[in-house]
Amino acid sequence: MTVPAGMAKYYYSAQGRKPPEEAKPKVAVAAPATACPPCSSTPVKADAKTSDAPKVARLQDHPGLHSLKDVIGQAASVTGVDRFLISAVIAIESGFQKDARSPKGALGLMQLMPQTAISLVSVKNIETALVDPATNVGAGARHLKRLIDMYPGRLDLALAAYNAGEGSVAKYAGIPPFAETQAYVRNVMALYQLYEAAYAATHPPAQKPGRAATLRASATPASAWARSMQVVTAAEVR
């Protein structure tokens, strides 16, 4: 090959270069659907003082607690979700109205959206099925269990996801800055604590009877919910 005069240095320089490497295709790695997003928010603690006290007080001794105790107990037994937590979610979600319907279309005691419930209930008419207390609470408890497993050790995030969706929790890396969701988490956790306390007041740990224990028991009146649960053994509670 004849190289024009004065161009030899460019020719030899080009010969010494390595051919460009072909770009490797990028492979997107999807995060596991059940992975908890990195959350920097501080866990919310159950505190009746920061909740909607009047609303919580109205629901603390609601007659719906007694009428639904068998349905709630069955859902708790099947899913392993604490019955008092299920009770608190029902109370705040629907006020124990089995035919409750939200403006967005959430239905029943645990206010499930039909598109959420359809993967939890095998029926033809999902809207009719969600008005049935046993069907609704069973499906709601399974949905709640899935969220609790998704956010281990962060019940506040599970409740926030129940109210606002997992996407919102992931977007804000914690409880979304929505007034409704923040109030919802506080109220459910406060009511959950009150239901547990009411039951514990009438079911003290096994111990030798004594004057101190007698005085404590007499100083704490049992709520209707606690009285209705007196026939349930400790093994059935969780």
Contacts in CASP RR format, 6 or more apart in sequence:
PFRMAT RR
TARGET T0000
AUTHOR 0000-0000-0000
METHOD contacts of the structure
MODEL  1
MTVPAGMAKYYYSAQGRKPPEEAKPKVAVAAPATACPPCSSTPVKADAKT
SDAPKVARLQDHPGLHSLKDVIGQAASVTGVDRFLISAVIAIESGFQKDA
RSPKGALGLMQLMPQTAISLVSVKNIETALVDPATNVGAGARHLKRLIDM
YPGRLDLALAAYNAGEGSVAKYAGIPPFAETQAYVRNVMALYQLYEAAYA
ATHPPAQKPGRAATLRASATPASAWARSMQVVTAAEVR
3 11 0 8 1.000
34 149 0 8 1.000
34 150 0 8 1.000
35 150 0 8 1.000
36 150 0 8 1.000
36 151 0 8 1.000
36 152 0 8 1.000
36 154 0 8 1.000
36 157 0 8 1.000
37 169 0 8 1.000
37 170 0 8 1.000
37 173 0 8 1.000
37 174 0 8 1.000
38 173 0 8 1.000
39 151 0 8 1.000
39 154 0 8 1.000
39 157 0 8 1.000
39 169 0 8 1.000
39 173 0 8 1.000
39 174 0 8 1.000
40 173 0 8 1.000
40 174 0 8 1.000
41 157 0 8 1.000
41 173 0 8 1.000
41 174 0 8 1.000
41 175 0 8 1.000
43 153 0 8 1.000
43 154 0 8 1.000
43 156 0 8 1.000
44 156 0 8 1.000
44 175 0 8 1.000
44 185 0 8 1.000
44 186 0 8 1.000
44 189 0 8 1.000
45 189 0 8 1.000
46 189 0 8 1.000
46 190 0 8 1.000
46 192 0 8 1.000
46 193 0 8 1.000
47 186 0 8 1.000
47 189 0 8 1.000
47 190 0 8 1.000
48 56 0 8 1.000
48 190 0 8 1.000
48 193 0 8 1.000
48 194 0 8 1.000
50 186 0 8 1.000
50 190 0 8 1.000
51 183 0 8 1.000
51 186 0 8 1.000
51 187 0 8 1.000
51 189 0 8 1.000
51 190 0 8 1.000
51 191 0 8 1.000
52 183 0 8 1.000
52 186 0 8 1.000
52 187 0 8 1.000
55 92 0 8 1.000
55 187 0 8 1.000
56 187 0 8 1.000
56 190 0 8 1.000
56 191 0 8 1.000
56 194 0 8 1.000
59 91 0 8 1.000
59 92 0 8 1.000
59 95 0 8 1.000
59 96 0 8 1.000
59 191 0 8 1.000
60 191 0 8 1.000
60 194 0 8 1.000
60 195 0 8 1.000
60 198 0 8 1.000
60 223 0 8 1.000
60 225 0 8 1.000
61 223 0 8 1.000
61 224 0 8 1.000
61 225 0 8 1.000
62 91 0 8 1.000
62 95 0 8 1.000
62 96 0 8 1.000
62 225 0 8 1.000
63 96 0 8 1.000
63 224 0 8 1.000
64 96 0 8 1.000
65 87 0 8 1.000
65 91 0 8 1.000
65 96 0 8 1.000
65 195 0 8 1.000
65 224 0 8 1.000
65 225 0 8 1.000
65 228 0 8 1.000
66 224 0 8 1.000
66 225 0 8 1.000
66 228 0 8 1.000
67 96 0 8 1.000
68 87 0 8 1.000
68 90 0 8 1.000
68 96 0 8 1.000
68 109 0 8 1.000
68 133 0 8 1.000
68 137 0 8 1.000
69 228 0 8 1.000
69 229 0 8 1.000
71 133 0 8 1.000
71 134 0 8 1.000
71 137 0 8 1.000
71 138 0 8 1.000
72 83 0 8 1.000
72 86 0 8 1.000
72 87 0 8 1.000
72 90 0 8 1.000
72 137 0 8 1.000
73 83 0 8 1.000
73 86 0 8 1.000
73 236 0 8 1.000
74 134 0 8 1.000
74 137 0 8 1.000
74 138 0 8 1.000
75 81 0 8 1.000
75 83 0 8 1.000
75 86 0 8 1.000
75 137 0 8 1.000
75 138 0 8 1.000
75 140 0 8 1.000
75 141 0 8 1.000
76 82 0 8 1.000
76 83 0 8 1.000
76 86 0 8 1.000
76 141 0 8 1.000
76 238 0 8 1.000
77 236 0 8 1.000
78 138 0 8 1.000
78 141 0 8 1.000
78 142 0 8 1.000
79 138 0 8 1.000
79 141 0 8 1.000
79 142 0 8 1.000
79 144 0 8 1.000
79 145 0 8 1.000
80 145 0 8 1.000
80 238 0 8 1.000
81 141 0 8 1.000
81 144 0 8 1.000
81 145 0 8 1.000
81 148 0 8 1.000
82 192 0 8 1.000
82 237 0 8 1.000
82 238 0 8 1.000
83 237 0 8 1.000
83 238 0 8 1.000
84 192 0 8 1.000
84 195 0 8 1.000
84 196 0 8 1.000
84 199 0 8 1.000
85 144 0 8 1.000
85 155 0 8 1.000
85 188 0 8 1.000
85 192 0 8 1.000
86 110 0 8 1.000
86 137 0 8 1.000
86 141 0 8 1.000
86 144 0 8 1.000
87 191 0 8 1.000
87 192 0 8 1.000
87 195 0 8 1.000
87 225 0 8 1.000
88 188 0 8 1.000
88 189 0 8 1.000
88 191 0 8 1.000
88 192 0 8 1.000
88 195 0 8 1.000
89 110 0 8 1.000
89 140 0 8 1.000
89 144 0 8 1.000
89 159 0 8 1.000
89 162 0 8 1.000
89 188 0 8 1.000
90 96 0 8 1.000
90 109 0 8 1.000
90 110 0 8 1.000
90 137 0 8 1.000
91 191 0 8 1.000
92 184 0 8 1.000
92 187 0 8 1.000
92 188 0 8 1.000
92 191 0 8 1.000
93 100 0 8 1.000
93 106 0 8 1.000
93 109 0 8 1.000
93 110 0 8 1.000
93 111 0 8 1.000
94 100 0 8 1.000
94 108 0 8 1.000
94 109 0 8 1.000
94 110 0 8 1.000
94 111 0 8 1.000
96 109 0 8 1.000
97 108 0 8 1.000
97 109 0 8 1.000
98 108 0 8 1.000
98 109 0 8 1.000
98 131 0 8 1.000
98 132 0 8 1.000
98 133 0 8 1.000
98 136 0 8 1.000
99 108 0 8 1.000
99 131 0 8 1.000
100 107 0 8 1.000
100 108 0 8 1.000
100 109 0 8 1.000
100 111 0 8 1.000
101 107 0 8 1.000
101 108 0 8 1.000
102 111 0 8 1.000
104 113 0 8 1.000
105 113 0 8 1.000
105 114 0 8 1.000
106 112 0 8 1.000
106 113 0 8 1.000
107 113 0 8 1.000
107 114 0 8 1.000
107 117 0 8 1.000
107 127 0 8 1.000
107 130 0 8 1.000
107 131 0 8 1.000
107 136 0 8 1.000
108 130 0 8 1.000
108 131 0 8 1.000
108 136 0 8 1.000
109 133 0 8 1.000
109 136 0 8 1.000
109 137 0 8 1.000
110 136 0 8 1.000
110 137 0 8 1.000
110 139 0 8 1.000
110 140 0 8 1.000
110 141 0 8 1.000
110 143 0 8 1.000
110 144 0 8 1.000
112 120 0 8 1.000
112 130 0 8 1.000
112 136 0 8 1.000
112 139 0 8 1.000
112 140 0 8 1.000
112 143 0 8 1.000
114 126 0 8 1.000
114 127 0 8 1.000
114 130 0 8 1.000
116 143 0 8 1.000
117 126 0 8 1.000
117 129 0 8 1.000
117 130 0 8 1.000
117 139 0 8 1.000
117 140 0 8 1.000
117 143 0 8 1.000
118 126 0 8 1.000
120 138 0 8 1.000
120 139 0 8 1.000
120 140 0 8 1.000
120 142 0 8 1.000
120 143 0 8 1.000
121 129 0 8 1.000
121 130 0 8 1.000
121 135 0 8 1.000
121 139 0 8 1.000
123 129 0 8 1.000
123 135 0 8 1.000
129 135 0 8 1.000
129 136 0 8 1.000
130 136 0 8 1.000
130 139 0 8 1.000
143 162 0 8 1.000
144 158 0 8 1.000
144 162 0 8 1.000
147 158 0 8 1.000
147 159 0 8 1.000
147 161 0 8 1.000
147 162 0 8 1.000
147 166 0 8 1.000
148 155 0 8 1.000
148 158 0 8 1.000
150 158 0 8 1.000
150 161 0 8 1.000
150 166 0 8 1.000
151 157 0 8 1.000
151 158 0 8 1.000
151 161 0 8 1.000
151 169 0 8 1.000
155 189 0 8 1.000
156 175 0 8 1.000
156 185 0 8 1.000
156 189 0 8 1.000
157 169 0 8 1.000
157 174 0 8 1.000
157 175 0 8 1.000
159 184 0 8 1.000
159 185 0 8 1.000
159 188 0 8 1.000
159 189 0 8 1.000
160 168 0 8 1.000
160 169 0 8 1.000
160 174 0 8 1.000
160 175 0 8 1.000
160 176 0 8 1.000
160 181 0 8 1.000
160 184 0 8 1.000
160 185 0 8 1.000
161 167 0 8 1.000
161 168 0 8 1.000
161 169 0 8 1.000
163 180 0 8 1.000
163 181 0 8 1.000
163 184 0 8 1.000
163 185 0 8 1.000
164 176 0 8 1.000
164 178 0 8 1.000
164 180 0 8 1.000
164 181 0 8 1.000
168 176 0 8 1.000
168 178 0 8 1.000
168 181 0 8 1.000
169 175 0 8 1.000
169 176 0 8 1.000
175 181 0 8 1.000
175 182 0 8 1.000
175 185 0 8 1.000
176 182 0 8 1.000
195 225 0 8 1.000
198 222 0 8 1.000
198 223 0 8 1.000
198 225 0 8 1.000
198 226 0 8 1.000
199 225 0 8 1.000
199 226 0 8 1.000
199 229 0 8 1.000
199 237 0 8 1.000
201 217 0 8 1.000
201 220 0 8 1.000
201 222 0 8 1.000
201 226 0 8 1.000
202 222 0 8 1.000
202 226 0 8 1.000
202 227 0 8 1.000
202 229 0 8 1.000
202 230 0 8 1.000
203 230 0 8 1.000
203 234 0 8 1.000
204 213 0 8 1.000
204 216 0 8 1.000
204 217 0 8 1.000
207 213 0 8 1.000
222 230 0 8 1.000
229 237 0 8 1.000
END
